[in-house]
Amino acid sequence: MLFAIGFKGGHELNESGLTVEVASTLIAAIVVAAVVPIYSFFILRLKLDVYNAAAIAATYGSISAVTFVTAGSFLERVGVDYGGYMVAALALMESPAIIVGLLLVRIFVSRAEGNSIEANNSETGSGETEKAAFNWGDVLRESFLNGSVFLLIGSLLVGLVTSQKGWESLQPFTGDMFYGILTFFLLDMGLVAARRMRDLRKGGSFLIGFAVFMPMFNALVSIGIAGLLRLAPGDALLFAVLCASASYIAVPAAMRMTVPEANPSLYISMALAITFPFNIIIGIPIYFQIIQRFWGSTVS
């Protein structure tokens, strides 16, 4: 499924070329992916420790490929075109969120440990210091070369290079079979989300509210950015969905490896059991209605 998404995006990018609109949209996507974890972190710190706040913030700064695909299917159903270059935005938005999340951990844990060490040193008269350590090689490798990002970027490049001939050759896999596979995948994700619901009791109403209202806020902000960039309605919806979704694959994998102190049942359950179905069932239609109103679209 990820190969089909990336391949189609590469083909569409080959058709449209790298324009000012494309470049500005990709830059905006990267900036949003880096900024969302920052303000999310400070909101989450009202109730959570540094580790869990950073892990959840990174999760909501990243994206859900399945939500993106569903939004694309929705646009095709209502007859609204969109640019394939948005797949490039999809691939580029995972890594910044992971890096910012880990930077937040390093900064605030180091600060807390530094204050603790200073307090101990003032009591003992010792001048020793400690530094929190991260293996940045592993962090960057997981951020830029994790399976989903690597497959998306790789298939996008294949679609970009092979152009129309490659598109025609793989049409049965990237077109005809795609929606059947998507249907089964969404069914499986629904079952997984249902099993995760019980884990949300650990987070309480604060995290449940965050998992609903943060995507809505991010979507509204991104719709405003899309308006400033003068994106077409279809591209604006995909941009909003990317900014409103939360990762339940790439970011959790990175967080479990680099921030083991964080509780996976919190950030995975929030993204998968609340934000994912909310966006699929309620979010996408609402975002599209807002875009129609402000763009003056007549699509029904």
N, C-alpha and C positions, 0 to 999 in steps of 0.2 A: 504494500500500500504506500509506504514512504517512497519507494522507487517510482511509482506511478505519479505521485505528487511532484517530486523533483523533476522527473523527465518532462512532464507537461509544462512545468514552469520554465525549464530550459528551452523548450520548443517555442513557447510564447515569447520569451526574451529574445530569441533569435529572430522572431518575426518583427518585434517592435524596436529592438535595438536599445542601447543604453542612452536614454534621454535625460534632460535636466530633471524632469518629473520623477523618473525612476531613481536617479541618484539621491534626490532630496528625500524621497520616501524611505529609502533604505537607511539613510543617515538618521532620519527621525525615528525609525524603528529601533535602531541601536541605542539612541539616546533614551528613549522611553524604557527600554529593557534595563538600562543602567540606573535610571532615576526611580522607577517604581519600587525596587527593593529598599531604597533609602528611606522614603517616607513611610513605607509599610513597616519597616523595622521599628521606627520610633513609635508608631501606633501600637504595635504588638508588645513593645517593651512596657506598656502600661500594665500588662498582666503576666508577661512571660520573662524568662531569663534570656540572656544574650544568645545562647546556642539555639534554642527553639525559635526565638524571634527572627534570627538571621536565616535559619533554614526555611521557615514559612515565607519570609519576605522574598527570598530567592525564588521559591516556588511560584509566587505570584508575579514576579518580574519576568518569568519565562513563559512559554507558550504550550498549547496543546494542539498537536498536529491533527488529531481526530476532530476537534472542534472546528478547526480551520477547514478541513475537508467537508464537514457537514454544512458550514456556511457557504462553501462553494457550490455544493449540491442544491442548497436553498436558492441561491442566485440563478442557477440554471433552471430551476423549476419555475421561477417567476419571470424568467426571460431577461435577466439583467447581465450584461457582459462585465468581465473583470480581467485585469491584466495578469498574465502568468508570472510577471516579475515579483508578485507578492509572495511567491514561494521562496524567493531569495530572502525576503524579509523574515519569513518563517524560520529559515535556517540560521539567520544572523542573530536572532533574538534570544537564543538559548544561552550562549556562552557568556554575554555580559552579565546576565543575572546571577550566574554561578560565581563569577569572579567577584562581583560586588558583595554578594552574600558572605563569601569567605573573607573579604577585606573587612567587613563589619565585625565578623567574629574576631579577627586578629586585632583590630583597633581597640574594641571595647573589652575583650578579655585581657589584653595586654595592659590596658589602663587600670582595670580592676586589680589585676595581679600586681601592677606597679604600686598602686595605692596600698595594697596589703603588705607588700615588701617594705615600702617606706615606713609603714606603721611598725612593722616588726623590727626594722633596723633602728628606728628611733628608740625602741624599748631595749634592744640588745647592744646598740652601738656598732653593729656590723655595717659594712659598706658594700656587701655583696648584692648583685642584681641578677635577675633572671629574665629571659626572653622567651616569648611563645614562639614555637617553631612550626612552620608549615613546609611541606615539600611542594614547592611551587611548580616543579616539573610535573608531578602527578596532577596538581590542580589544573594547570593549563592543558595537559593532555586530555583530562576528562572533560574540560570545557569545550575544546575545539575538535577533539577527535573521538567523542563518544559515538556510539553506534548510530543514533538517530541523525545527528548533525552530519556525520561522515557520509551516510547513505543519501541524505537530502542533497548535500553539496555535490557529491559524486554523480548522482543521477541528473542533477541540474546541468552539470557540465557535459554529460553525455548527450542530453537533449539539445543543448546549445550547439554542440559540434556536429551532431548527425543531421540536424535540421529536418526538413520535410521528409527525406527518405527514411530516416530513422523513425520518425513519427508514424509513417505508414506501416513500417515493418512491425512495430510493437503495438499497433492499435488494438488488437484483441486483448492484450494484457492491460494497457493503460486506459482503455476506454470501455469496451464491452463487458469485461469481467470485473471492472473496478467497483461498480456499485453493489454487485452481489457480495463481494468480499467485505465492503464497507458495512453492509447490513449485518453480516455475521459478527463482524468485529464490534459494532455498536451493541449488539445483543450480549456478547461476552463482557463488554465493559459495564453494561447495566447490571449484570449478575455480580461482578466484582464490586461495583459501587454499593450494591445492596448489602453485601457481606461486610463492607467497611463502615456502615452506618453505626454499628454498636460502638466503634472506637471513638466516636465523637462525644460520647458521654464524658470522656476524660478532659475535653476542652471546654465544655460548658457553653453557655449562650454567647459569650464574648466571641469565641472563635467561629461559631456558627454564623453570627451576624457579620463577622469580618469576611467569611467565605462567600457571602451573598452581596454585601454592599461594596466591598472593595472592587470586584469586577465591574459593577455598575458605574462606580466612580471613574475607574480607569477607562471604561468605554466612552463615557461622556467627554473626558479630557481628550481622548484620541479622536473622537468625532470632531471636536474643535480644531485639533491639529490637522486633520484631513481636510477640513474646510479651508484652513489657511494655505494648505498645499494645493488646493483646487483639484482634489482627487475626484474621479468619477464615482458615482454612487456605489457601484459594485466594489471598487477598490477601497472606498471608505469603510464599507461594512467589514471587509476582510481585515483591514487595519484595526478597526475597533475590536473585532473578535480576537485578534492576536494579542492586543493589549489587555483585554478583559479575561483571557483564559489563564490557566495555571498548569504548570507541568506536573505530571505524575509518573514520568518515566526518567528523563534525562537528569533533571535536578535532584530528585530523590536518590538516584544512583550516586551522584556526586556528593551529596550531603552525607549519605550513609558511609561513604569512604573517608571523607575529610572532616566531618563534624559528627563523630559517633555519640557525642554527648546529647545531641538533639533526639527527640522522640519521633521516629518515623511514622508511628500511628497517627500523630497529629497532622503533619504536613501532607502525608499521602491521603489520609481520610478527608481532609478539607478539600483538597484539589479534586479528588476522584468521586467522593460521595455527595458533595454539595455543589461546588463550582461547575464541574463538568456537566451534570444533568441540568443545572440551572441555566447555563448558557445554551445548551441544546434545545431545551423545551421553551424557555421564557426569554432568555437574553437575545438570541439572534433575531426573532421577530420584533422585539422592542427596539433594538438598535436600528433595525432596518426602517421601522416606522419613523423614528427620530430623523434619520438621514433623509427619508422621503420628504418629511415636512420642511427641513431646512434647505434641501437641495431643490425643492419644488418639482420632484419627480412625479410622473403620472403613471408609473408602473403599478399595477394592481395584482 
